[in-house]
Amino acid sequence: MGADIIMRKEDRLYEAEFGEISNSQEERLKYILGKRVDNEKFNDMILLEAKRIQKIKFDKVSFTMWKIVRPSARPRVTRQQGFMRMYVPHAAENGDWFKEFAKENNLPYIETPCILNMKIYEKTPSSFSIRNKILAELGLLRPWKRTGDFDNYAKGIADAIQHGMLKDDCLVYESTQKLYYSIKPHAEIEIQYMKEFPDTTDRFKMVSKKIEDAI
């Protein structure tokens, strides 16, 4: 009952803030444009910038981590000298490992928006029959029964690659994650990253000025 009351309150707050905005993307664009919806010069400028962003090229890097990839543990609290501190168990060790791995494999340092694709191979259960081990290695039997949450595997990898490869995991705007079994646990990682920021400060200021001039 309590949860239902909270949800109804959240729904009311959502409706109060966003209720007048259409569910249709086309209508939302008109809502944003407001009085400028019929300003051809203004709209052409936006269209030009949209086409530029769509044409930004990507680089791609792929690598395999031959190690057991574990789901990220829940944050814990410790007390040091009277202060509370949050930490994630094994995060520091995983970060140190990846930093050396990135250096040894000459991985690029990524500072632009990117797409992170992951294939994580858990250790095949020893209880599997030979038949099931073969089916698992072929990717036909997958880890739908496991101890770690699905999203925590991605968090573990995203946290690790910030040590020596990715400037900040907030740069990841799209991600895929697939879980498999293998008798040799590992993770296959692919990162596609933009060759430039779509909205660098100088260009953003320049385009904004042109748009304002068009009003």
N, C-alpha and C positions, 0 to 999 in steps of 0.2 A: 504493500500500500504506500509506504514512504517513497519508494522509487518512482511509483506512478505519479505521485504528487510533484516530485522534483522534475520529472520529465514534462509534466503539463506546464510547470512554471517556465522551464527552458523553452518550450514551444511558444508560450505567450511572449516571452522576451524576443524570440526569433521573429515572430510575426510582427511585433511592434517595430523592430528595426528594419526588417527586410520584406515585410508583407506587400508593400506597394511595388516592389521590383518584380518584373515578369520572369517566368520560368524559361521563356524563349530567349536564346542568345541574341537573335536579331533585335528583339525589343529592348534587351539590356543595352545593346550598343546605342540605340536611339536614346535611351534614358541617359547614358553617359554623355552623349553629344549635346543633348538639350537643344538650345536655340541654334547650335552650329550644325544640326543634322542636314541642313540644305546648303551649307557652305562648301561648294565644290573645291575651292582652292585648299581649304583646311583638310577636307577628306582626302584629296589627292596626295597631300603631304604625308598624311598618316599611312596611306596605301604604299607610298614609296618607301617609307621606313619599314613597313611590314615585309615588303619584298626583299629589302636588304637583309633583314634578320633571317628570313627563310633561306637566303643564299649563303649564309655563313658555313664554312667548311669545317669538318671534324677530323681530328686525328684519332687513331685507335691504338690501344695497347692491350695485349693479351698475355697472361702468364698463369702458371700453375703453382699453387702452394702445396708442396708435398708434406703435409702435416695433418694432424687431427684438428679440424676446425670445430670448436665447441661453441654452443650458444652463449651469448653474453650473460653473465650472472646478474642477479638483481643488485642494485646499489645497496651498500651497507653503511652503517654509521659507526664511527669510532671516536673515542674521546682522547685528545692529546692536550696535556697541560691546561685542562679545564675547558677546551674548545671542542665543539662537535665538528666532525669532518666526514663528508660523504666520499665513498670510494667504491670502485667496481673491482671485485676480486680478479686477479690475473690480468687485468687490463694493462698494467705497466709492463709485465713480462711479454705479453703479446705485442705491444707497441715496440719494445726493444728488439724483439725477434724480427718484426717486419722492417724496421729501420735498416737492419743489417741485410735483410733479404733484398730490399729495394736498391741498396748500394751495390751489392754483389751482382745484381741483374741489370744494373744501369737503367732503372725505371725512371720515366720522366716525372718531373714535379708539376702537378696540375693545379692551376690557379684560375681556371675558367669553368663555366657550367658544364656538367657532364652527365652521362648515362652509365649506370653501374649494373652490369649483368653478372650474375653469379650462378655457378653450378657447384653445389656442395655435396661431396660424397662421404656419407657416414660409413663407419666400419660395419660390414655385413655381420649380422648376428651369428654367433657360433652355433646357435641352435638350428639354423637353417640346414635343410637337407642339401645334398649336392645339386639336385635339380633346382631347388630354390636359389641356391647361390649363383648358379648359371643365369637364371632368369633375372636375378637382382643385378648381376654384372652387366647384363644386356639392357638394363634400365626398365625392365618390365614389371619388376616388383620394387616398389618405392617405399620410403620411410613414412608410412601413414600412422605408424605407432612408434612414438619416440618420447624421450624425456624432456627435450628442450622445446620451447615455443618457436614456431616458425619464424616470427619476426626477429627473434633474438639472435639467430644465426647471422642475419644481415647486419644487425647492429654490431656484432662482434667484428665482422670484417670491415665495416665502415669506420669503426673506432681504430682498428689496427692500421689501415692504410693512411690515416692522418699522420702517421709517424714516418716521414720521409718521402711521401708520394702525393698526398692530397692536402691542399692547404687547409680546407675545412669541409666537413661532410655536408654543410649547408649548400655546397655547390652541386650536390647530387639532386637533380630535379626529376629523375625517372630511374626506376630500378626494376629488375626482374630477378627472381630467385627460384631455383629449382633444386629439389633435394633428391639424391640418389643413394644407392648403396654401392660399395666396392670393397673388395678384400684388402685394398690399399687406400686408406682414407686420404682425401685430398680436396682441393677446391680449385676450380677453373674460373678465372676472373677476366672479364673484358670490360674495359672502360673506353667509352667514346667521349672525347672532350672537344669543345669548341676551340677553334684557333684564335678567337678573339671574343671579348665580351660583347654581347649584343647592345649594351647600353653604357659604354664608357662615358665617364663624366664629361669630358670635353665635347664629345659628339652629342651627348644628350642635351647639353646646354645650347649647342648650335642648332639642333633640330627644334628644340623648344622655342628658341627665338624666332625661327622661320615660321613655326606654327602660330605663334602669337602675332607675328606680322601679318599672317594671312587672315586673322580674325577681322 
